[in-house]
Amino acid sequence: MFAARKAQQSAEKKNLDAHRVAYDGVQEYLDTVQELRSGGLEQTYLDGVDQKLEYVVKCAFKNEIVPGIAVTLAQFTMRFGLVAVLLIGGILVADGSLSVNLFIMYLLVAGRIYEPFGSSFMLMAEMLSSSWMKRPLLWMRRAKHWCRKHYPGCSIIKLCW
């Protein structure tokens, strides 16, 4: 999970940048729609906005695939450990050194030990994702305070976007 952290952060940064570019393109279109229509450039501009939105979808897919692969591999490794428990227990039962009742109890305990790891891997991926996503929010909070301090009465939207 931690090995995929750098790849996930890179994918999330690209995803966030793609969202910003697409948002700026749509906002610019809304601001200049009359000028674009009068010049006959509306369809050309909309094609560019469409490409930006397609890039957002592509980046969102890459953003989700990285933690998905990491979580799946981690869960696969944990499931392999449970299979090893089953195999060794089966060999011990076949040898006669372990009773069937004790083997069933052994499986229940092993299942209860391995099961929480699956959900913890998914929560860890969410935690790594949220640690990256809080950075733009912290930046906006700092910019808001800076704007209020240096330009009283101004909105952060007018100054920082």
C-alpha positions in Angstrom: 0.0 0.0 0.0 2.7 2.5 0.9 4.7 1.5 -2.2 1.8 2.7 -4.3 1.5 6.0 -2.4 3.8 8.0 -4.8 2.0 6.7 -7.9 -1.4 7.6 -6.3 -0.3 11.1 -5.3 0.9 11.7 -8.9 -2.4 10.4 -10.3 -4.4 12.6 -7.9 -2.3 15.6 -8.7 -3.0 15.1 -12.5 -6.7 14.5 -11.7 -6.9 17.7 -9.7 -5.1 19.7 -12.4 -7.4 18.2 -15.1 -10.5 19.2 -13.1 -9.1 22.8 -12.7 -8.4 23.1 -16.5 -11.8 21.7 -17.4 -13.5 24.1 -14.9 -11.6 27.0 -16.3 -12.5 26.1 -19.8 -16.2 25.8 -19.0 -16.2 29.0 -17.0 -14.4 30.9 -19.8 -17.0 29.5 -22.3 -19.8 30.8 -20.1 -18.1 34.2 -19.8 -17.5 34.6 -23.6 -20.4 32.6 -25.2 -21.8 35.7 -27.0 -18.4 36.7 -28.4 -17.8 33.1 -29.6 -21.2 32.9 -31.2 -20.8 36.2 -33.0 -17.4 35.1 -34.4 -18.6 31.6 -35.3 -16.1 30.0 -33.1 -18.5 28.4 -30.6 -18.2 24.8 -32.0 -14.4 25.0 -32.1 -14.2 26.1 -28.5 -16.7 23.5 -27.4 -14.6 20.8 -29.1 -11.7 22.0 -27.0 -13.8 21.9 -23.8 -15.0 18.4 -24.8 -11.3 17.3 -25.0 -10.6 18.7 -21.6 -13.6 16.9 -20.1 -12.5 13.6 -21.7 -9.1 14.1 -20.2 -10.8 14.5 -16.8 -12.4 11.1 -17.2 -9.1 9.6 -18.2 -7.3 11.1 -15.2 -10.2 10.0 -12.9 -9.8 6.4 -14.2 -6.0 6.5 -13.6 -6.7 8.0 -10.1 -8.9 5.1 -9.2 -6.9 2.3 -10.8 -3.7 2.9 -8.7 -5.2 2.4 -5.2 -7.5 -0.3 -6.6 -4.6 -2.4 -7.8 -2.7 -1.8 -4.5 -5.7 -2.8 -2.4 -6.3 -5.9 -4.5 -2.7 -7.0 -4.3 -2.6 -6.5 -0.5 -5.9 -8.4 -0.1 -4.6 -11.2 -2.4 -1.5 -11.6 -0.3 -3.6 -11.8 2.9 -5.9 -14.4 1.3 -2.9 -16.4 0.3 -2.0 -16.4 4.1 -5.4 -17.8 4.8 -4.9 -20.5 2.2 -1.6 -21.4 3.8 -3.5 -21.8 7.1 -6.0 -24.1 5.4 -3.3 -26.2 3.7 -1.2 -26.7 6.9 -4.3 -27.4 9.0 -5.4 -30.0 6.4 -2.0 -31.7 6.4 -2.1 -31.8 10.3 -5.6 -33.3 10.3 -4.6 -35.9 7.7 -1.5 -36.7 9.8 -3.8 -37.2 12.9 -1.9 -34.6 14.9 -4.8 -32.2 14.9 -8.5 -33.1 15.6 -11.2 -31.9 13.2 -13.0 -29.9 16.0 -9.7 -28.1 16.8 -9.1 -27.5 13.1 -12.5 -25.9 12.7 -11.8 -23.7 15.8 -8.4 -22.9 14.3 -10.1 -21.8 11.0 -12.6 -19.6 12.8 -9.8 -17.8 14.7 -7.7 -17.5 11.6 -10.6 -16.1 9.7 -11.3 -13.5 12.4 -7.7 -12.5 12.4 -7.3 -12.1 8.6 -10.7 -10.5 7.9 -10.1 -7.0 9.4 -7.0 -6.6 7.3 -9.1 -6.5 4.1 -11.1 -3.5 5.3 -8.1 -1.9 6.8 -6.4 -1.9 3.4 -9.3 -0.1 1.8 -9.4 2.4 4.6 -5.6 3.0 4.2 -6.1 3.7 0.5 -8.8 6.3 1.4 -6.6 7.8 4.1 -3.7 8.2 1.6 -6.1 9.7 -0.9 -7.6 12.2 1.5 -4.1 13.3 2.7 -3.4 14.5 -0.8 -6.8 16.1 -1.3 -6.5 18.3 1.8 -3.6 20.2 0.3 -5.7 22.4 -2.1 -8.1 23.1 0.8 -5.3 24.3 3.0 -4.0 26.4 0.2 -7.4 28.0 -0.3 -7.7 28.7 3.5 -4.3 30.4 3.5 -5.1 32.4 0.4 -8.4 33.5 1.9 -6.7 34.8 5.0 -4.0 36.5 2.9 -6.6 38.1 0.6 -8.6 39.4 3.6 -5.4 40.8 5.2 -4.0 42.6 2.1 -7.2 43.4 0.3 -10.1 44.0 2.7 -13.5 43.4 1.2 -12.2 41.4 -1.8 -13.3 37.9 -2.6 -10.8 35.0 -2.9 -12.5 34.1 -6.1 -11.5 37.4 -7.8 -8.0 37.4 -6.6 -6.8 33.7 -6.7 -8.7 32.1 -9.6 
